[in-house]
Amino acid sequence: MKNNRNFILQAILWIVQGFIVGIGAILPGVSGGTLCYAFGIYDPILDVLSNPIKGLKKHWKMMIFVILGGGLGFVGFAGVTNWLLNLNEAVVLCVFVGLISGTLPDIWKDAGKEGRGTGSYVGLAVSFAAITAVFYVFKSVWHLTIAPNMIGWLICGLLWGLSFIVPGFSSSTLLLFFGIYEKMSEGISTLDFGVLIPLGCAMLLTLLLFSRLMKLVFEKFYSIVSHCVLGFVVATTLMILPSFANVWYNILIYIGCIIAGGIASFFFSKLCNKIKPE
């Protein structure tokens, strides 16, 4: 009876985790890979993508519920995203800053489980600086745009695939910078297959091609790569912080949203760690 109850709770958590990952993937500034990594489902997903037969044999139950939740969050939230961001972009982003911040203690702990050397701290600093510089160049220097056509949707899929296997990489933020985000989210929410098919194909191909490489890199250089991931996460979190208006009650609302998101994420991670199977 206890095992059945724990499995039901675990299945619900997998669905919730997938749902949050799906929402995070569609929300600008948030990396689906970061959330997968934070919730402890990143390694199993890499196992499945790098070796589908062996990975599914071990993780098929988890994948069913995570994909179900992810699909619901990704498609269901696509149509809501623009409305929420237009309603109050700063509040929405602050909540997600809190959600990511609440997972940082677990990410720091996991990154150091095989020790921390000089390379680990160098990787942390370099990755933080690199991702900050890349986002700055895309936003302020190149002013790149992507047309909403077949090639554009393929690029969207490529970037989204990378965001799931490279924690800290936010495809939605880049697509927002490129000026294609609104059209893409509209196509997803209305189930426009002219958008979904090329986007999904490019995403799947990217996942299959690069997941094995990411798994190999993690196995060979776990501490350094994990600290690079942490640098990506911190940089991404800081970059999506909205500009605080010079009105004291707005600042208090923003800080309150960050704190609320952080507390919710922290205790959610603790709950996941408590009941997930060994």
N, C-alpha and C positions, 0 to 999 in steps of 0.2 A: 504493500500500500504506500509506504514511504517513498519507494523508488518510483512508483507511478506518479505520485504527487510532485516529486522533484523533476521528473521528465516533463510534466505539464508546465511547471514553472520555468524550466529551461527553454522549452519550446516557445513560451510566451516572450521570454527575454530575447531569444533569437529573432523573433518577429519584430519586437520593439527595436532591437539593435539594427536590423535591416532597414526598418522604417526610418530611423534617424539617419542612417548612412545614405539612404535614398534622398532624404530631404537635404542633407548636407551636400550631396553631390550637385543638386540643382541650385543651391543657394550660393551666390557669389561670395568668394573669400574663404569657403570651407572646403576642405579636401576629403573626398570619400575615403581615400586611403588612410588619412589621418584618423578618421573615426573608426575604420576597421582595425587599425593598429591599436587605438586606445581601448577598444572594446574586447581585444583579444581574439578577434576572428580573422586577422590579417594572415597569419601563418597557415591556418587551415585552407584559406582561399588560395594562397600561393601553391599549397600542396596539390589542390585539385587542378589548378590551371597548368602547373608544370608537369604533372603526371596524372591525367584525368582518371584512368582506370584505378590506380592505386589510391589516389586522393579521394575519389568518390566512395570507394570501398570503406574508407576510414571515416569520412566526414559527410556522408550522404544525408543523414538526418539533419545536421546543422544547415547544410546548403539549401535544403528544401525550404526551411522556415526563414532563413536569412534572405533568400531570393524572393520569397513571397512578400516579406516585409519591405525589402528594397524596392520591388516593383510598385507596391502601393505608395510608398513615400515618393519615389521618383516621378511617376506619372501623375499621382494624385496631387502632389504639391507643386507641380510645374505651373498649373494655372493659377495657383494661389500666390506664387512667389512675386510676380509683378504687382499684384494688388497690394500685398503686404509691404513691399518695398516702396511703392508709391504712397501708401498710407503713412508709414513712418519707418523709413529705411534705417535710421540710426538705432531705434529701439530693437528692431529685428536683428541687426548685426551685433548689438551689444549682448543679446541673449546667447547668440552663437559663440561670441568671444568667451562668455562665461562657461558654456558647455565644453569648449575645447580646454579652457584653463583648468577646469575641474579634473581633467584627465592627466594633466602634466605630472603630478606626483607618481602615478602608476607608470607613465612613460619613462620618467627618470629612473625609477626603480628597475624596470625591465631592461633599460639600456645598460645598467651597471651590473647585471646579474653574472656576467663573465669578467668583471673587473673593469677598471678605467685606467687607461694609460695616457701618455702625452698625445698620442694620435687621436684618442677619443675627444679630448678637449679641443684639439686643433680642428677636427672634423666638425664639431659643434659650432665653433666660431666661423669657419670658412663657409659652411652651409648657410648659416644665418646671414652672413654678408652677401653671399652669392644670390640667394633667393630675393633678398631685399633689392639688390642692384638690378636683377632681371625684371622684377615688377616695375621698378622705377623707369627703366629704359622703355619697356612696353607702353607705359602710361604717359610718360612725359617727354620722351625723345622721339621715338619712331612714329607714334600716332597710327599704328597699324589698324586696318579694317579688313573684314572678311565679308564677301558678298553672300547673301542667303540663297545659294544654289547648290547643285550636287557636290561640287568641290568643297564648298563651305561646310556642308553637312559631314563630309568625310573628315575634314579637319576637326570638326567638333567631336566626332567619334574618336579620332586619334588622341586628342587632348583629354577626353574623358577617360579613355583607357589608361593613359599615363597617370591620371589623378588617382586611380584605384590601386595601382601597383607602386607608385612613388608617393608615400605618405608626405603630406605637407604641400604637395603640388595641387593647386586649385584651378581646375579647368574653367569653372564658371566665372571666376574673376577675370581670367584672360579673355574669355568670350565676351564678357561685358565690356572690357577694354576694346575689343575688336569690333564692337558694334553689331554683333550678330545674336547676342544673348536673347533679346526680346522675341525676335522671330523664331528662334529655336525653341524656347520655352512654350510659345504659342502653338507651334507644330506638335510638340510632345503632348500638351494638354488636350489638344483636339484629335489626337491619334492620327495625325497626317502621315501616311506611310511614305510619302515622298521625302519626309524628314526622318522618320523612324528607321527605315530600312538602311539607307547609307550610313546613318549615325551608328546604328546597332552593329552593322557589319564591320565598320572601321574600329569600333570599340572592341569587339570580340577578337578581331585579328591582332590588335595591339596587345590585348591581354595574353593571348596565346604565344605571341612572338617574344614578349619581354618578361613574362612571369618567371620562366625558368632561369633567366639571367639574374633577376632580382633575388630569387631563392638561393642561387649559387653564391652571389655576393654576400648575402646575409650569413650563409654557412661559413664562408671563409674569413669574413671580416666583421663579425657580429657587433663587437663593441664600437668600432669606428662608424659603421653604417648606422647603427642605432642612435648614436649621438648626432650624426648628420640629420637623421629623421627628426630628432628633437629640435635641432636648429631650424629645420624647415617649419616645424609646427609653431615655434615661438615667433618666427618672422611672419608667417602667415597670419597668426593671431594679432600681432601688433599692426599689420598693414590694413586689416579690415576694421580697425577701430575708427569710428566716425569722428569727425571734427566736432568737439564739444562746443556748443553755442555758449556765448557769454551770458547765459541766463542761469542763475543758480539752481532753479528747480529742474531744468532740463538736465543739468549735470547730475543732480541727485537721482533722477529717473534712470539715466544711463548707467550710473554706478550700481544702482539697485538691480537693474536687469542683469548686469555682469555678475554680481554677487549671487543672485537667484539662480542663474544658469550654472554658475560654478558649483554651488551647493548641490543642485539637482544632479549634475553630472558626477560629482565626487561620490555621492551616496549610491547612485546608480551603478558606478563602477565597483563599489564595494559589494553591492548586492550580487553583481555578476560573478565576482571572485568567490563569493560565499557558496553559491549553489551550483556553479558550473562543475561538470564532472572532471575527474582527474584525467 
